[in-house]
Amino acid sequence: MRIFIEGKSRALPFCLVVSIYFSFSSFSHTAGYDADNANASAYAGGWGTNSPQWSLDGTTFVQGNNSGFGGWLLTADVNAAVRIESVASLGAGSAIDTGGKSFRLSGGYYSPDGGTTWNQAYSRATRYLDPSGLSEGQTLSFQIAINYRNGAKGVDLFDTNGQKIFNFNVGGDDYGVNNTQAGSGSVGNAYSSDSVFSFLFAQTTSNGGTWKITRSGGVATVSEGTYAGIIRRVDWYAGGSDNNNPDALFFNNLVIGPARTINLSVDLKAKIGKASFNPNNHGLVS
């Protein structure tokens, strides 16, 4: 194998070639370094529950072997909505937008019998971490923006057995964490119209990890705890409100971080043979 660094060709020792091979092949067994946001080109034609929008995937696969975030599974009841929009429509800033866009979920109420009874309408966005969830040493992060606290809106995390291992819910004029190994309870109920919650989950062992929520905007707090199991699935949800923009849940900036990182194009300014590092096409491609 030859490596080209800043225009100069260098032959690599066999042991280094073997080392590089195993370094990259090892990523095929874990969730890769992956990222997604609402401004990705895959969503230029829309993001919703109709085919093919519900299965679109805007991730970059910066590292890994077709692993990381799977495609979306999007659902919405009658009088609920799944779309992309600026978080500025909340009425308080655009802190989590990328290119003026974030993912948006909302839901009001619907009547299945012509107005006699009314049910809460929900929208949900589900993402699996492929192929088998986070690996030890990896992280998952994303951001949520919320204004009004009516209805119920938040995020659930599930393990490889489909058991809920983390919940963050906004409702009843409070912000609460549930279903964790440690740290469940209110993270503070002070209201702010421009609340942003930045989530960080670290898979510290094969049996569980740590979670951290950093709140910013009009109120600044940090809450931490632990969860049990391996994070395999993430469900964002919103519903049972007035279905207007200030009632919605916005989220964005999804990242799976690796236990270790290699960025050949940036860190080494390198190309290996005739293969170039392309973060927009599943890593190394010919």
C-alpha positions in Angstrom: 0.0 0.0 0.0 1.2 3.5 -0.8 0.0 6.7 1.0 0.0 10.2 -0.6 0.6 13.0 1.9 0.7 16.5 0.5 1.6 15.3 -3.0 4.4 13.0 -2.0 4.2 9.2 -2.3 5.4 7.0 0.5 5.4 3.3 0.9 3.9 2.1 4.1 5.5 -0.7 6.2 3.5 -3.9 6.1 2.8 -3.8 9.8 1.3 -0.3 9.4 -0.9 -1.5 6.5 -2.2 -4.3 8.6 -2.8 -1.9 11.5 -4.8 0.5 9.3 -6.8 -2.4 7.9 -7.8 -3.7 11.2 -8.5 -0.2 12.5 -11.1 0.3 9.8 -12.5 -3.2 9.7 -13.1 -3.0 13.4 -15.7 -0.3 12.9 -17.9 -2.8 11.0 -18.8 -4.3 14.4 -20.0 -1.1 16.1 -22.1 2.0 15.4 -19.9 4.3 13.4 -19.2 8.0 13.8 -22.3 9.4 12.2 -24.1 12.8 12.1 -27.3 14.2 10.8 -29.2 17.5 10.8 -32.3 19.0 9.3 -30.3 20.9 6.6 -29.0 17.7 5.0 -29.6 17.5 1.2 -31.6 14.3 1.7 -34.5 16.4 3.2 -34.5 19.1 0.5 -37.8 17.6 -0.9 -39.5 17.3 2.4 -39.5 15.2 5.6 -42.8 13.5 6.6 -44.8 10.4 7.0 -45.5 9.9 3.2 -43.3 7.6 1.1 -40.4 8.0 0.5 -40.0 10.9 3.0 -40.5 8.7 6.1 -37.4 6.6 5.3 -35.0 9.3 4.2 -31.5 9.3 5.7 -29.4 12.4 5.7 -26.5 11.0 7.7 -22.9 11.5 6.7 -21.3 8.2 7.9 -18.1 10.0 8.6 -16.8 6.7 9.9 -17.9 3.1 10.0 -19.1 0.4 7.6 -22.7 1.5 6.8 -23.3 1.7 10.5 -24.5 4.5 12.7 -28.0 6.0 12.4 -30.6 4.0 10.5 -33.3 5.6 8.4 -36.2 7.4 10.0 -39.5 5.8 11.0 -42.0 8.6 11.1 -45.6 8.4 12.3 -48.3 11.0 12.9 -51.9 10.7 14.0 -54.7 12.8 12.5 -54.1 16.4 13.4 -50.4 15.8 14.2 -47.5 16.9 12.0 -43.9 15.9 11.1 -41.9 18.4 9.2 -38.8 20.5 9.0 -38.9 24.2 10.0 -36.8 26.8 11.8 -37.0 26.6 15.5 -37.4 30.4 15.4 -41.1 29.6 14.9 -41.2 28.7 18.5 -41.1 32.5 19.1 -37.7 32.5 20.8 -34.5 32.3 18.7 -33.0 29.7 16.5 -30.3 28.2 18.7 -30.3 24.6 17.4 -31.0 25.3 13.7 -28.5 24.3 11.0 -29.0 26.4 7.9 -32.2 27.8 9.4 -33.7 24.3 9.8 -34.6 21.8 12.6 -36.8 18.7 12.8 -40.3 19.5 14.1 -43.0 17.3 15.8 -46.4 18.4 17.0 -49.8 17.0 17.8 -53.2 18.3 18.9 -56.4 16.3 19.4 -58.7 14.3 17.1 -62.2 12.8 17.3 -62.7 9.2 16.1 -66.5 9.6 16.3 -67.4 12.9 14.9 -66.9 15.0 18.1 -68.2 12.8 20.9 -64.8 11.9 22.2 -61.4 13.4 21.7 -58.1 11.7 21.8 -54.6 13.1 22.0 -52.8 13.2 18.6 -49.1 12.4 18.6 -46.3 12.5 16.1 -43.2 10.4 16.5 -39.7 10.1 14.9 -37.8 6.9 15.6 -34.2 6.2 14.8 -32.2 3.0 15.4 -28.5 2.9 16.1 -27.1 0.2 13.7 -26.1 -2.5 13.6 -26.6 -3.3 17.3 -26.5 0.0 19.3 -23.8 2.0 20.9 -20.5 0.2 21.7 -18.5 0.8 24.9 -16.7 4.1 24.6 -19.2 5.7 22.1 -21.5 8.6 22.7 -24.8 9.8 21.4 -25.8 13.5 21.4 -28.6 15.7 20.1 -30.5 19.0 21.0 -34.1 19.7 21.8 -35.8 23.1 21.8 -39.1 23.7 23.6 -41.3 26.7 24.4 -44.8 25.8 25.8 -45.1 22.9 28.3 -48.6 21.8 27.5 -49.4 18.3 26.3 -46.5 15.9 26.4 -43.3 16.1 24.4 -39.8 14.6 24.8 -37.6 11.6 24.0 -37.4 7.9 24.9 -34.3 5.7 24.6 -34.6 1.9 24.4 -32.1 -0.9 24.8 -31.4 -3.9 22.6 -34.3 -5.8 24.2 -36.8 -3.0 23.5 -36.9 -1.9 27.2 -37.1 1.8 27.9 -34.0 2.9 29.7 -34.4 6.7 29.6 -37.2 9.2 29.2 -37.2 13.0 29.1 -40.7 14.5 29.2 -42.0 18.0 29.2 -45.6 18.3 30.5 -47.5 19.6 33.5 -45.3 22.7 33.6 -42.2 20.6 34.4 -39.2 19.0 32.8 -38.6 15.5 34.0 -36.3 12.5 33.6 -37.7 9.0 34.1 -36.8 5.3 33.7 -33.1 5.7 34.5 -30.8 3.8 36.7 -30.0 7.0 38.6 -31.0 10.6 38.4 -34.7 10.4 37.6 -36.9 13.2 38.7 -37.5 16.9 37.8 -34.5 18.7 36.3 -36.1 22.0 37.3 -39.4 23.6 36.5 -38.4 27.2 35.8 -40.0 28.3 32.5 -38.2 30.0 29.7 -39.6 30.5 26.1 -36.2 29.8 24.6 -35.2 26.6 26.4 -32.6 24.4 24.7 -31.7 21.0 26.1 -28.4 19.4 24.9 -28.2 15.7 25.6 -25.1 13.6 25.9 -25.1 9.8 26.5 -21.9 7.9 27.0 -21.8 4.1 26.8 -19.2 3.6 29.4 -19.6 -0.2 29.7 -21.6 -3.0 27.9 -24.0 -2.8 30.8 -24.8 0.9 30.8 -23.5 4.4 30.8 -24.0 8.0 31.8 -26.4 10.7 30.7 -26.1 14.5 30.9 -28.6 17.3 30.1 -27.3 20.8 29.7 -30.0 23.4 29.6 -29.4 26.8 28.1 -31.4 29.8 27.0 -33.2 31.8 29.7 -32.4 29.1 32.3 -29.0 27.4 32.7 -28.8 24.0 34.5 -26.9 20.7 34.3 -28.4 17.4 35.3 -26.6 14.0 35.2 -27.2 10.4 36.0 -26.8 6.8 34.7 -28.7 4.4 32.6 -28.7 0.6 32.3 -28.2 -1.4 29.1 -27.0 -0.5 25.5 -28.7 2.3 23.7 -30.3 0.9 20.5 -33.2 3.1 19.6 -34.3 6.7 20.1 -37.9 8.0 19.9 -38.7 11.7 19.8 -42.4 12.5 20.3 -44.9 15.3 20.8 -48.7 15.6 21.2 -51.8 16.5 23.2 -51.3 20.2 22.8 -52.7 22.9 20.6 -50.5 21.9 17.6 -49.3 25.4 17.0 -45.6 26.3 16.6 -44.9 27.3 20.3 -46.5 24.0 21.3 -44.1 21.9 19.1 -40.9 20.0 19.9 -37.9 20.8 17.8 -34.7 18.7 17.7 -31.6 18.7 15.7 -27.8 18.0 15.5 -27.7 14.2 16.0 -24.2 12.8 16.5 -22.8 9.3 17.2 -19.3 9.8 18.5 -16.7 7.0 18.2 -14.5 5.6 20.9 -11.6 6.8 18.7 -11.5 8.9 15.6 -9.5 8.9 12.4 -10.0 11.6 9.9 -7.6 11.0 7.0 -8.6 14.0 4.9 -8.3 16.5 7.7 -5.8 15.2 10.3 -3.4 13.5 8.0 -4.3 15.3 4.7 -4.0 11.9 3.2 -5.3 9.5 0.5 -4.7 5.8 0.6 -3.9 4.4 -2.8 -6.7 5.4 -5.2 -9.3 5.6 -2.5 -10.3 9.0 -1.1 -11.9 9.8 2.2 -15.4 11.0 1.5 -17.4 11.8 4.6 -20.6 12.1 2.5 -20.5 8.5 1.1 -19.9 6.0 3.9 -16.2 6.7 4.5 -13.5 5.4 2.2 -14.6 4.8 -1.4 -12.7 4.3 -4.6 
